Amino acid sequence: MDDFTAAQKQTYLDNSGNHCPKCNSQELSSGSLETDGTQAWRNITCEDCNEEFTDIYKLVDVERYGI
């Protein structure tokens, strides 16, 4: 399995992950969010080209709510 190019990854990240990094389709389906400490991830499948990839999230801040 080939990795995405640096340009494909950057375009995906710049657009908040709302399209497939391979074919640019917005027809994405995702699995459940999984966590482990300060990271989380979810598997994504493009419904148009069947590309499978994983979004990776990292805890970067904390804010109070409900005050």
Helices and strands as residue ranges (DSSP letters): H 6-14, E 28-30, E 34-36, E 39-46, E 52-58
